[in-house]
Amino acid sequence: MNMPSSLCEFGPRVSSQMQLFAVSLELILVDLPGAFPRILGHEPVGEIVAVTPDVTARKVGDRVGSAWIQSTCGRCEWCQRGRRMFCPYMKGTGIEAQGGHAEYMLMNADATYLIPDKVSYEQAAPIFCAGYTVYGGLRWADPKPHERVAVLGIGGLGHLAVQYAKAAGFETIAISHSPDKDKLIRELGADEIVRDGKTLAAAGGADIILSTSNSTKSMVDSIQGLRPDGRLIAMGADAEPLTISLIDLLSKRIRVIGSQQNGPEYLYEALDFVAQWKVKTIVETYPLAEAAKAYKRVAEGKARFRAVLTM
């Protein structure tokens, strides 16, 4: 909440540049709120350099990061239910609240999360949105033992989704249209690689598809690979509507589920997998002065897979 007595200030050591493109893209596609000029960056991590007197849960020197939700009203139905992501007055980091592409960032103390000691800043930054999002999607799908998980789109989010699904113990399939990524996908832990929904079905199908793609066409195509009672977890955004066959919906009893970050316990678990060396973010690092270069590589699809700004 916007109370000066609950604020801390920290100097971001790194900030994932991938979100600069993601936010810009989302602003174009879905007209997210927020006025310009603004400081973008919603995956910031760094060291706390100052706190207000009433802050007791954080101290100077703590290594922390901040996720999408920077503050909420605390009074509406959704805040009281513990579902802060639905608060109509929610302020997002890098949107309504100033983001982390700066030397210092002012944030609400209760919007910070401690980074495990074994996790570097470069590894932690992308987890606060990309990793949090895909792991939250996997958990929200409520996977059962022996179910098969497929990941659609092996990019900034997808390369993490493959690792999380495998680390959680599930047979993991990658849906990738890019043969040049096959070797890397295998190294990430995928048990199988398919090219589309048809070949996914031929390979036995999947109970859960984690869609990290921004292509509605690819999402629709992948649905034919869902097994009965299967779930498509949508985490990518596209301007085109998603069209689903009612025959498939009824006869196979499939579900299409929208997902976001879904709760702080999932962020804790997502970071813990990184601390256990079971998940690793593939990043490119750039000094803050080269933000434009990093942005260009992301916009051209050349970054593998997260571009990170360092201070």
C-alpha positions as CSV (number, residue, x, y, z in Angstrom):
1,M,0.0,0.0,0.0
2,N,1.1,3.5,-0.7
3,M,2.2,4.4,2.9
4,P,5.6,6.1,3.3
5,S,6.1,4.1,6.6
6,S,6.1,0.8,4.7
7,L,8.7,1.5,2.1
8,C,12.2,0.4,1.4
9,E,14.7,1.5,-1.2
10,F,17.1,-0.8,-3.0
11,G,19.6,-0.5,-5.7
12,P,18.9,-3.1,-8.4
13,R,22.0,-5.1,-9.2
14,V,20.4,-6.6,-12.3
15,S,17.0,-6.2,-14.0
16,S,15.7,-8.5,-16.7
17,Q,15.5,-6.7,-19.9
18,M,13.2,-9.2,-21.5
19,Q,10.3,-7.6,-19.8
20,L,11.0,-4.3,-21.5
21,F,10.0,-5.8,-24.8
22,A,7.2,-7.9,-23.1
23,V,5.7,-4.8,-21.5
24,S,6.0,-2.8,-24.7
25,L,4.3,-5.6,-26.6
26,E,1.5,-6.0,-24.1
27,L,0.9,-2.2,-24.1
28,I,0.4,-2.5,-27.9
29,L,-1.8,-5.6,-27.7
30,V,-4.0,-5.1,-24.7
31,D,-3.6,-1.4,-23.9
32,L,-2.4,-1.9,-20.3
33,P,-2.9,1.2,-18.1
34,G,-0.2,3.6,-17.0
35,A,1.1,7.0,-18.0
36,F,4.3,7.9,-19.7
37,P,7.0,8.8,-19.0
38,R,7.7,5.9,-16.7
39,I,10.5,3.6,-15.7
40,L,9.9,0.1,-17.0
41,G,11.2,-3.2,-15.6
42,H,9.1,-5.6,-13.6
43,E,11.7,-8.3,-12.8
44,P,14.1,-6.2,-10.6
45,V,16.5,-7.7,-8.0
46,G,19.1,-6.0,-5.9
47,E,20.3,-5.1,-2.4
48,I,18.3,-3.0,0.1
49,V,20.1,0.2,0.9
50,A,17.6,2.0,3.1
51,V,14.3,1.2,5.0
52,T,11.8,3.3,6.9
53,P,11.7,3.0,10.7
54,D,8.7,0.6,10.9
55,V,10.1,-2.0,8.5
56,T,11.1,-5.0,10.5
57,A,10.9,-7.9,8.0
58,R,13.6,-6.5,5.8
59,K,17.0,-4.9,6.6
60,V,19.7,-3.0,4.8
61,G,21.9,-5.5,2.9
62,D,19.1,-8.0,2.2
63,R,19.2,-9.5,-1.3
64,V,15.6,-9.2,-2.6
65,G,13.5,-9.0,-5.7
66,S,10.0,-7.8,-6.5
67,A,7.4,-9.4,-8.7
68,W,4.5,-8.0,-10.7
69,I,2.3,-6.9,-7.8
70,Q,3.8,-3.8,-6.1
71,S,0.7,-2.8,-4.0
72,T,-3.0,-3.3,-3.6
73,C,-5.8,-1.6,-1.6
74,G,-6.0,-4.2,1.1
75,R,-9.7,-3.6,1.5
76,C,-11.6,-5.1,-1.4
77,E,-13.1,-8.6,-1.5
78,W,-10.1,-10.0,-3.4
79,C,-7.5,-8.6,-1.1
80,Q,-9.4,-10.0,1.9
81,R,-9.6,-13.4,0.2
82,G,-5.9,-13.4,-0.3
83,R,-6.2,-13.0,-4.1
84,R,-4.4,-9.7,-4.5
85,M,-3.8,-10.2,-8.3
86,F,-7.5,-9.4,-8.8
87,C,-7.6,-6.2,-6.8
88,P,-9.1,-3.4,-9.0
89,Y,-6.6,-0.9,-7.4
90,M,-3.5,-3.1,-7.9
91,K,-0.4,-1.3,-9.0
92,G,2.0,-3.3,-11.2
93,T,5.8,-2.9,-11.1
94,G,6.9,-1.0,-14.2
95,I,3.3,-0.1,-15.1
96,E,1.4,2.0,-12.5
97,A,4.5,1.9,-10.2
98,Q,8.0,2.8,-11.4
99,G,10.1,-0.2,-12.4
100,G,13.6,-1.4,-11.9
101,H,15.5,-0.1,-15.0
102,A,17.2,2.4,-12.8
103,E,20.1,2.7,-10.3
104,Y,17.7,2.9,-7.3
105,M,14.1,1.8,-6.9
106,L,11.5,2.7,-4.2
107,M,9.2,-0.2,-3.3
108,N,6.8,-1.5,-0.7
109,A,8.6,-3.7,1.8
110,D,5.8,-6.3,1.6
111,A,6.3,-6.5,-2.2
112,T,9.9,-7.8,-1.8
113,Y,11.0,-11.4,-1.5
114,L,14.3,-12.7,-0.2
115,I,16.6,-14.3,-2.7
116,P,18.2,-17.6,-1.6
117,D,21.9,-17.3,-0.8
118,K,22.9,-19.8,-3.5
119,V,21.1,-17.9,-6.3
120,S,22.9,-15.1,-8.1
121,Y,21.2,-11.9,-9.1
122,E,21.5,-12.8,-12.8
123,Q,19.8,-16.1,-12.1
124,A,17.2,-14.6,-9.8
125,A,15.9,-11.7,-11.9
126,P,14.0,-13.7,-14.6
127,I,12.4,-15.9,-11.9
128,F,10.5,-13.0,-10.5
129,C,8.3,-12.9,-13.6
130,A,9.1,-15.5,-16.2
131,G,9.9,-18.4,-13.8
132,Y,7.2,-17.4,-11.4
133,T,4.7,-17.3,-14.2
134,V,5.4,-20.7,-15.7
135,Y,5.9,-22.5,-12.4
136,G,2.6,-20.9,-11.1
137,G,0.9,-22.2,-14.3
138,L,2.2,-25.7,-13.7
139,R,1.0,-25.7,-10.1
140,W,-2.4,-24.1,-11.1
141,A,-2.9,-27.0,-13.6
142,D,-3.0,-29.3,-10.6
143,P,-0.9,-32.0,-12.2
144,K,-1.4,-35.6,-11.0
145,P,1.2,-38.3,-10.6
146,H,2.1,-40.0,-14.0
147,E,0.5,-37.1,-16.0
148,R,2.4,-35.9,-19.1
149,V,3.3,-32.2,-19.4
150,A,3.9,-30.5,-22.7
151,V,5.5,-27.0,-23.1
152,L,4.4,-24.9,-26.2
153,G,7.1,-22.4,-27.2
154,I,10.7,-22.8,-26.1
155,G,11.8,-19.2,-25.5
156,G,12.2,-16.9,-22.5
157,L,9.4,-18.6,-20.6
158,G,9.3,-22.0,-22.3
159,H,12.9,-22.9,-21.5
160,L,12.1,-22.5,-17.8
161,A,8.8,-24.3,-18.1
162,V,10.5,-27.4,-19.5
163,Q,13.0,-27.4,-16.6
164,Y,10.3,-26.9,-13.9
165,A,8.1,-29.7,-15.3
166,K,11.0,-32.1,-15.4
167,A,12.3,-31.0,-11.9
168,A,8.8,-31.6,-10.5
169,G,9.0,-35.2,-11.8
170,F,6.8,-35.2,-14.8
171,E,7.4,-36.7,-18.2
172,T,8.0,-33.6,-20.3
173,I,7.4,-32.9,-24.0
174,A,8.5,-29.8,-25.9
175,I,6.4,-28.5,-28.7
176,S,8.9,-26.6,-30.9
177,H,8.8,-25.5,-34.5
178,S,12.6,-24.9,-34.5
179,P,14.8,-28.0,-35.1
180,D,17.8,-25.8,-34.4
181,K,16.8,-25.8,-30.7
182,D,16.5,-29.6,-30.4
183,K,19.9,-30.2,-28.8
184,L,19.3,-27.5,-26.2
185,I,15.8,-28.7,-25.5
186,R,17.2,-32.1,-24.7
187,E,19.8,-30.6,-22.4
188,L,17.0,-28.7,-20.6
189,G,15.4,-32.1,-19.8
190,A,12.7,-32.7,-22.3
191,D,11.9,-36.4,-22.8
192,E,10.5,-35.9,-26.2
193,I,10.2,-33.1,-28.9
194,V,7.2,-32.7,-31.3
195,R,6.5,-30.1,-33.8
196,D,2.7,-29.5,-33.5
197,G,-0.5,-30.7,-32.0
198,K,-0.9,-33.5,-34.5
199,T,2.5,-35.0,-33.7
200,L,1.9,-34.5,-30.0
201,A,-1.3,-36.6,-30.3
202,A,0.6,-39.2,-32.2
203,A,3.2,-39.4,-29.4
204,G,0.5,-40.2,-26.9
205,G,-0.7,-36.7,-26.1
206,A,-0.4,-34.6,-23.0
207,D,-2.5,-34.1,-19.9
208,I,-1.3,-30.5,-19.5
209,I,0.0,-28.0,-22.1
210,L,1.8,-25.1,-20.7
211,S,1.4,-22.5,-23.4
212,T,4.1,-19.9,-23.3
213,S,3.6,-18.9,-27.0
214,N,2.2,-15.5,-28.1
215,S,0.6,-17.2,-31.1
216,T,-3.1,-18.0,-30.8
217,K,-2.8,-20.1,-33.9
218,S,-0.2,-22.3,-32.2
219,M,-2.3,-22.6,-29.1
220,V,-5.3,-23.7,-31.1
221,D,-3.2,-26.2,-33.0
222,S,-1.8,-27.7,-29.8
223,I,-5.2,-28.5,-28.4
224,Q,-5.5,-31.5,-30.7
225,G,-2.7,-33.1,-28.7
226,L,-4.6,-32.8,-25.3
227,R,-5.7,-36.1,-23.8
228,P,-9.2,-36.5,-22.2
229,D,-9.5,-34.3,-19.2
230,G,-6.5,-32.4,-20.4
231,R,-5.8,-28.7,-19.6
232,L,-4.3,-26.0,-21.7
233,I,-2.8,-23.4,-19.5
234,A,-2.6,-20.0,-21.3
235,M,0.3,-17.8,-20.2
236,G,1.1,-16.0,-23.5
237,A,-0.8,-13.1,-25.0
238,D,-2.0,-12.4,-28.5
239,A,-4.5,-10.0,-30.0
240,E,-6.3,-12.8,-31.8
241,P,-9.2,-14.6,-30.0
242,L,-8.8,-18.2,-29.0
243,T,-11.3,-20.4,-30.9
244,I,-12.1,-23.9,-29.5
245,S,-14.0,-26.8,-31.0
246,L,-17.1,-27.4,-28.8
247,I,-16.9,-31.1,-29.9
248,D,-13.4,-31.4,-28.4
249,L,-14.6,-29.4,-25.3
250,L,-17.5,-31.7,-24.7
251,S,-16.2,-35.1,-25.9
252,K,-12.8,-34.9,-24.4
253,R,-13.8,-32.7,-21.4
254,I,-10.8,-30.5,-21.9
255,R,-10.3,-27.2,-20.1
256,V,-8.7,-24.0,-21.1
257,I,-7.3,-22.2,-18.1
258,G,-5.9,-18.6,-17.8
259,S,-3.0,-18.3,-15.4
260,Q,-0.8,-15.6,-14.0
261,Q,1.5,-15.8,-11.0
262,N,-1.1,-17.2,-8.7
263,G,0.4,-16.7,-5.2
264,P,3.6,-16.0,-3.4
265,E,4.1,-19.6,-2.3
266,Y,4.8,-20.5,-6.0
267,L,7.5,-17.8,-6.2
268,Y,9.1,-19.3,-3.1
269,E,9.1,-22.8,-4.7
270,A,10.3,-21.4,-8.1
271,L,13.3,-19.8,-6.5
272,D,14.0,-22.9,-4.4
273,F,14.3,-25.1,-7.5
274,V,17.0,-22.6,-8.8
275,A,18.8,-22.8,-5.4
276,Q,18.8,-26.6,-5.7
277,W,20.4,-26.3,-9.2
278,K,17.4,-28.1,-10.8
279,V,16.5,-25.0,-12.9
280,K,18.8,-22.6,-14.6
281,T,18.0,-19.5,-16.5
282,I,19.8,-19.0,-19.7
283,V,20.7,-15.3,-19.8
284,E,22.7,-12.7,-21.7
285,T,23.9,-9.8,-19.6
286,Y,24.3,-6.2,-20.6
287,P,25.3,-3.1,-18.7
288,L,22.5,-0.6,-18.1
289,A,24.1,1.8,-20.7
290,E,23.5,-0.9,-23.4
291,A,19.8,-1.2,-22.7
292,A,18.9,-0.3,-26.2
293,K,21.2,-3.0,-27.6
294,A,19.6,-5.6,-25.3
295,Y,16.1,-4.4,-26.3
296,K,17.0,-4.7,-30.0
297,R,18.2,-8.3,-29.6
298,V,15.0,-9.2,-27.7
299,A,12.8,-7.5,-30.3
300,E,14.5,-9.3,-33.1
301,G,14.2,-12.7,-31.3
302,K,17.9,-13.1,-31.1
303,A,18.3,-13.2,-27.3
304,R,18.8,-16.7,-25.8
305,F,16.7,-16.6,-23.7
306,R,16.6,-13.8,-21.2
307,A,18.5,-10.5,-21.6
308,V,19.5,-9.1,-18.2
309,L,20.7,-5.5,-17.4
310,T,23.5,-5.3,-14.8
311,M,24.6,-2.3,-12.8
